[in-house]
Amino acid sequence: MSHERFTTSREVYHRIRWDSRLDAREFVIGYDAHRGAMQEMPLEAFVPDGEIPWHRVWYFKRGTLVVWDRKERIDLLGNAGPAEEPAQPPPVAVPGFTPLPAWKYDGRSGAWAQASSAPGPSLPAAATLTVVTFNVLFDLYDAELLATERRTPAALALLRETDADVIALQEVTPAFLRALLAEPWVRERYWLTDGPSAQTVTPYGQVLLSRVPLASVWQRAFSRDKRFITAELRLSGGTAWVATPHLTSNRDASGASARAVQVDALLEWARTLGSTNELDAPDLVVAGDFNFGDGAPEAESFARAGFVDVWSSLRPSEAGETFNPQLNALAALTTVSGRLARLDRVLVASPTGRFAPESVGLFAEAPLAGSPAPSGKPLFVSDHFGLRCVLRRESVSSAADGAARTSTTLVHHTALVLIPPEEVWGPIQALRKKHDAKFQRWMPHITLLYPFVPEEDFETAEAILVDALQGVAPFEVTLSAFGHFEHRANATAWLRPDAQPSGALAALHAKLVAALPECATSAHGGFTPHLSVGQLPLSTDIPRTLAEWQRSWRSLKFHVGELCLIRRKGDTPFEIIRRIPLAQPSRTAPEHEDTALHEVLTSIGATGSPEGHAARTAAVEQLRAHCERIGATLHPYGSYLLGTDGAGSDVDAVAIGPANLPRDDFARALLQELEPGTARYVADASIPLVKLSLGGVSFDLAYASRPEGVPPEEPLMRIEQHGSELDPAGLRAVLGWADTSSLMDAIARDSGRTERFRTLLRAVKAWARARGIYSHALGYLGGLSWTLLAAWTCTRATPEAMRSDVALLAHFFGTFASWPWPQPVTLTAETARYRPEGKRDLLPVIAPALPARNTARNVSRSTFRVLRDELLRARELVAHACAAGTASTWSALFLPLAANELPPVALRLSAEASSAEDREVVAGWILGHVTALVYRLEGDRRLFVRPLHPPQAGGPLLIGLEVREARDAAALSWHPSSPLFAAVEAFRASFQEWTHRPAGAVLQVEWVRGNDSARSATPAP
């Protein structure tokens, strides 16, 4: 038994409650309900130091996974490990998949045996994971032409040479499996997903080999010979899953439709694993014969689901065909279409960033030595080439310590280039068409930066480059002479671009590298401007060839006024995505361009008022005096500190007191300072608050005590030096001030942007309130999130976008209506390291102060869709208003939801209590817990939910319900056995378990369709 200190139940509770990486709603507490009877309750319903003492808390569970157990001394959340190896989590069952045994060779008995489903402790993380996939070609047809007796031992020898950690094989027959099981290297090193009984290879199928012990094995069968094989690998740092498919080919008349069903099943498998209750999202590797080529809709489906095609990622300029009837005689024998294709792939989905593609290549490309095939042509091992991929295993640190990978990863499918005008392309393309193998892939261009940043970072890169190029004037380029670079296999021939004035291209490149140093390369010994026109074999007399070209070449001269950001998808040609002009003049806004927008903002009360700000300042000073008499200092933050407060704005603030002044004592002392009835203490909020009003100004006041021995000082300094000594609620309170301070620093870097930022933020908040999407509690975005989006827009905007308030607002909606979520929005280099993790990071907007936190963690599947649709709607309305320039067109942006925009069915939540104060308390509970109801409702995947703001403060809260397909209308059914009714009943049960529920308080939940309504049950007190 270990004598290390074991984490207490109190510590575990507070770790779950306050750790931003954990969702308290996913946990339950198991406790002794007297006489040894164990009961469970949601963690959110547990009251610390309440009716259930800490010593009666026996375990914590996340879903079905026990994460802390007093008796077994399990602590999967803490740094101190349990005294014994923690129990492995149970196998994850996916609908449609059935379990299979894993197989391991038993040297003592000299036979293959079914292995235990619990392989023991996780293996230490290796630096890399090597994955191989190979279709070994069955001999069920044309066996007399395939010489399988020669191909099988050759295939086994090649597989051994790959030295792979995981091998995925397709078209394995019982005979091939027997040969595989007899190989000494397989017996010594590998676990297999099938053994001598050959359950999955009749008449043929897939087999996985793994040097990592298999924790579980599953199959999904579609027909006698079409199935997936999946296996769970337990590695330290997280679970990895590997799947090998062999999708239906187009040889089958219904191949496309069958393949679509199979792809959907694979993606559903990935989604299910990603939504399990494990502590970390698993890494997924899918390797096999996909039977579709680049550009196919199936490839897009995998990309949308978050899978990275390793070949496309690492070698985008190479076709990488694994099925090549032109080279491979066996492929020529088995093909129907005769087309070359990259049918075999390795796809990786690594939500944690633990796996990153490092290298990928083909094997089994050469024919076998010796006699030819029975057909008289060279004999290959298979009609497919194999694929060997190396994945680098990254170490992923917690968000709290901020030690993760940098966010800049260069890719080979984007570039920054200089493209000649099309009117001079003729002579260039005549050469390229004859000599350049990449004629279809690239337009004529001079490469400036390649590889380059991913497309999702183009907006940021463009803003940086526009600023960097302000002093670079347009220039002339003449293509007059040829040169070449020699490589190992051939030489690249190119035209030399001579710039006028001399050195303009070199100076331009230096500016670009200074602006984006991570994109600098040292190819060819430095930057050599060139325009490639072809490849020449080294066996030719290259100088003579170039001299012949030179004699017939006429110099081409053109004007350079812009640079181009280009990208390609899959095997498609590069295309221009953005154009960046040189020496872009700073445009002034047309006279009166902002007038109509300002008129509308004024009419709806979305502009600042000097008198209102002065009144809030007076109230702040009054509260500051009250706090100082108690011994605390006051630090307002949020919209007041940013100068974006408006009519009716509350003031957010944190009071910092001495170590010997606890939060409850501070609250009691402050309530005594204030007039009766003007303040109340909300002790059970996630951040306990004193809510008060002074001179008509409302405050939400949090509190933090200075750690022992720490003198009064600025809160941000204390976070950096003593943050670990603050209690969780105190740390979160001080972080509010720190976030605002960091925002102000980001905006203040350019004083000219400050007023633009304030107007933008007021307009965005007014729009979000009008459309009902200004609320973190309802699952949308709160004030801090909208502020961060506005700040990001201002700090990355081009001078053109900053020329007017109208242009900046259009830039805001244009940016975020097409933002590639879940790509995080971050303001600082430190928070740019944030990596999305699972379903709580659908729309990550990261707070600027460390530790990095997603301020939009309440966004759900449904509210994400609402936010996306509203941003798209706003983009269209703003474009129309910019064109028309009238007050009426701008007013349309800020119109609230119309009756025809409301969902047809809704739940109406209302509260009854004996006093106005109690009604406010109950309404606060409903608002604070409504996202739990939303998540329960979304458990029915047919339902989409739209929480709606109460029409007046304290009024009923509506949750709109709808389905996309008419066939799913049953999801809206309201009867005791429906999932909808069950979700509501669970919500009502949590209300009944609320320990601080005011006496006599009642929660009513009604189902409403038009004029019809029904209650879930008789409201319970």
Disulfide bonds with the S-S distance in Angstrom:
none
